[in-house]
Amino acid sequence: MTVNSTTSTTVFATVRTALRSALTSMLPLPRRGGSAAVALLPLTERVPAMAAPCRMHPAVYAIEAAVLDWARRTGLRADPGVGFHRMAGRAFAEFDAAAAALFAQWLTWLFHLDDELDEGSCRLDIFDGMLRGAAGHPLEAAFADLWRVTSARMSDRWRSRFAVGLQRQHDACRTEADNRAAGRMPTLEEYPELRRGTVGPYLYDLVEPCLRVEVPGWVHDGEPWRRLVDACSDVTAWCNDVASRPKERGDVHNLVVLAMRQLGLGEREATAWVLDRIADRCQDMQEAARRLPLADLAPKAARDVSKVACAYLAAPRAHLDWLLESQRYA
């Protein structure tokens, strides 16, 4: 019997759909007391860039010591089991230890800020203090210390970009707070942009000072770069949503919860739906990186831009490895 290409394609699509449906019902759910991040493991089979664990920085223990010393000095709680130094050690494995340590310090600060916004007493007031240069709260003092070290080597344009990102996070957190007060749920269409705000848009700008480079303004403002950063932000944020869902106790500002409530899916099916979105965004990252205008840059600038882009491309697997081992969401 002769099978034409159209029939072959249809059969393949049918088999693929059936396999995906069967595999969805087998998605791992966390054991009691375990990490919900195990539900992300199918991505290692579906996304080539996430197939193998990241190499760990050879100076990871020195990076850990630098983060713990800085946290104690600035008054933040330092929990080695959370392991921000290990996430940074993977994302910056190809660069010097100072770059990884500075990024790990920022991660430590950012997650403390996230906890303060969710559970603390001063909530959004903390942003006002940081923008005024206050240092009364440990988060304010830690921010001032990091800003002094980080911004010194950067241009006014970069500083302005960081400030815009901080304001954007404030606005997104305000929207979330207003949603909770009004009992409102963001739509699936609204959520990605809102989540890019709450995750801390400036987090991606911090890669540049950590590597002691600066992406030219016209590259940063171009469509490929913006697509690369947005896709990287979506991947890491949505992976975090999968891992943190049990900890957030049903907060609707979570892509898995939104899929369950707005699409009428069970937990496994909603998680599988989110994994499909994550896999698509990983492909978007790769496509955006290939479109970067490196040929239009001088050799040194092209190397600098490539360094930052490579750190972005390493972030999804580095983040996954951290989610699987960290005690934060256990």
N, C-alpha and C positions, 0 to 999 in steps of 0.2 A: 504494500500500500504506500502511495506517495503522500507525504504530508507537506502542504505548502507552508510558507513562512508565517502567514497570518494565523493559520491553525496552530502552528508550533508556539507562536507568541501567546495566543490565548490560553493554550494548555499550561504553559509555563506560569502565566500570571495566576491561573486558577490554583495550581499547586502551591505557588508562593503564598497566596492568600490563606489557603488551608493550613499550611505549615505555620504561618504567623499566628493564626487563630489558635492552633494547638499549643504553640510555645507560650502564648500569652497566659494560658491557664497554668503554665508551669513556672511562671516568673517567681523567683524566690521572694518570700516575705520574711522579715526579720524574726528570729527567735525572741522569746521574751527576754529582755535585757540585752539583746544584741543590737547591731547597728542596722538601721533601715537602708543604709548605703549599699547593702548587698543586692538590692533590687536594681542597682546600676550596672551590675556585672555583665549583662547581655551586650552592653555597649562595646566591650572589649572584643566581641566577635563581629560586630557590625561596623565599627569605625576603625579603619586602619591606623589612624594616628593615636588611637587609644588601646591598641592591641597589646603593647608591651609596657611593663612598668618603667617609669622614668629612672634614670641613673641618679643616685643620691650624691650630693656634693661631698667630696672627700673630707671637708672641714666641718661637717655637720655638727660635731660636738662643740667646736669653737663658736659656731653660729648660735647654738643653743645657749651657751654661756653668755654671749654678748646680749642676747634677748632677755635672759633672766636678770642679768645685772642692770640693764636699762629699765626693765619693768619695776624692779625694787627701788631704783633711784627716783623714778617718777611717781611712785605710789600706786601703780596698777598691780592687780593680782596676777601672779605668774604661776601658771599650771603647766608643768612639763608634759603632762599626759595629753593636753590638747594638741601640742606639737606644731605650732605655727612655723617653727624653725625648720621642720621637716617638709612642709609644703614649699616654703621658699627655697630650701636646699635642693628640691627637685626642679622647680621652675628655673632656678639660676645655677643649675649644676655645671654649666659650661663657662660660668663667669667667676669672678673672684669672690671670696667669702664676705668681703665688706658689702658687696651688692646684695647678697642673699640676706645678710644680717639686717641691713636697713629695711629691706622689704618685709622681713619677718617682724620687725618692730612696728611697722605700719599696719600689718595684718593684726598684730596683737591689739593695737589701739582701735582699729576698725571694729573688731569683734566685741571689744569691751563697749564701744559706742553702741553697737547693735543691741547688746544686752541692756544697756542703760535705757535706750529708747523703748525697749519692750517691757522692762521690769523695774527700772529705777524710779527715783523720786522726782528728778528734775526734768526728765523727758526732753522735749524740744528746746527748752531753755538753754540746754548745753551748747547748741549752735550759736546762740547769741554771745555767750561768753567766749567761745573760740574766735569768733569774728572780731570781738573787741580786744582780743589779746589777753583775756583774763587768765589767771592761773590758780584760782581758789579750789577748783575741783580737780582730782587727779587726772581726769580726761583732758581738762584744759591745760594743765601743766605738761602732760605728755605730748599733747599736740604742739604746744609752743616749742618744746625741745626738738621734736621731729621737724617742725617747720624751719627752725633756725638752721639745722644741719642740711636739710633737703633743698631749700629754696636758694641757698647762698650761691650755688653754682649754675642757677637757671636764669633765663631771660625774663623780662617783665611780661612778655607774651605768655610764657609758660605759667608764671604765677597767676596771671589773669585767668587762664584756662582752668587752673586748679580751683580758684575761688568760685568760678562759675559752676564747676562740678560739685563743690561743697554746698552751694546754694541750691543746686538741683536736688541734692540728697535731702536737704531740709524741706524743700517743697514737696517732694515725693512722700517723705515721712509724715508731713502735715496732711497730705491727702489720705494716707492710710489711717491716720488718727481720726480724721473727719468721717471716713467710711465706717470705722468701728463705732463711733458715737452715733451715727445715723442708722446703723444696721445695714449698710449698703455693701453689696458685693461687686467688685469690678468685673467687667465682662472679659471673656477670653481675648477679645480684640484689644481692649484697653491695657490688659495686664503686662504684656512685654515691656512697653515703654515705662510704665510705672515701676516695674521691677528693676529696670536699668538704673532708675534713680535711687531706689532704696539700697541697692547693692554698693553704692559709692562709685559714681562715674570716674572720680579722680584716681581710683585705684589703678586704672590702666595708664594714666598719665605718670604715675610714680615709677613705672619701669624705666623711664628716661633718666631721671636723676640717679636712680640706683646704678645704672650702667654708665653714668657720666657722659651721656650724649643727649642731643635734642633733635627731634624730628622736625625738618623744615615745615614752616607754617602751611605752605601750599600743598605739601604732601598730606599733612594732618587734616586739612580741610577738604581734601579730595574724596571722591566717592569710594574708591577701593579701601582707603584707610578707615573711613567711617564704617563701612560694611564689616571690615575685619574686627574692629573694636566692638561693634554692636553684637556680632555673632559670638565672639569670645565671651562677652558679658552674659548673653543669653544662655550659653552652654553651662558656664560655671554657676549662674544663678539658678537655673532649672535643675541641675544636678543637686545643688544645695537644697532645693525645695523637696526633692525626693527623699534626701537623707534626713531632713529636719522635720518632715511632716508629723511624726508622732510627738516630737518635743513641742511643737506649736499648738497642740491640743485643739485642732480644728479651725485655726485662724484661716479665714477665707483668702488671705493674701499668700496663696501657695498654689502653684499651677496644678498639682495633683488634686487638691481639694476643689479647685474651680472645675476641673474636668469631671470630677465625680458629681458635682452638683448641677452643672449646666449641661452636661452631655448625658447624664443619667447612667454613668458607668460605675461599676464596682471598683474596689481599690486596685486589684490587679490590672483590670482593663484600663483604668485611668493612668496607672503607672506606665503601662505599655504605650499608651497614647502619648505621654510626655516623652518617653524614650524615642519614639518616632520623630518628634519635634527636635529633640537634642541631636539625633543623628543627622537630620537635615541641616541643622545649623553648623554642625561640624564640617559638612561638605561646603557650606557657604564660606566658612573660614578659609578653607583651602583655596577655593576659587578666588576670593578677595586677595589673598596673599600672592597668588600668581599674577594678579593684575596690577600690583604695585609698580609705579613708574621708576624702577631702579635704573633703567638705562638712561633716564633723563637727569640723573644726579652725578655729581663728581664722585670719584671712587671712594673717598673717605665718607662722604655723606651716604652713599649707597650702602657701605658697610654698617654704618650706624643705624640706618633704617632697618636693615636686615637683622641686626642684633635684637632690636625691639620686637620686630615681627616674629622672630624665632621664639622669644620669650612668651609671646601670646600663644603661638601654636603649641608650645609645651604645656601651657596652663591647664587644659582640660584633663590630661592624664595625671599631671601633678596633683590637681585638685581631687581627682577620683582616688588616687592612692592615699591622700590625706584623709578623705572622708571614710575610707575603709578601716583605717588604723586609729583615728583620733577618738578620744573619749568624749569629745564634745557632744556627739549625738548618740552615744551608746545608751 
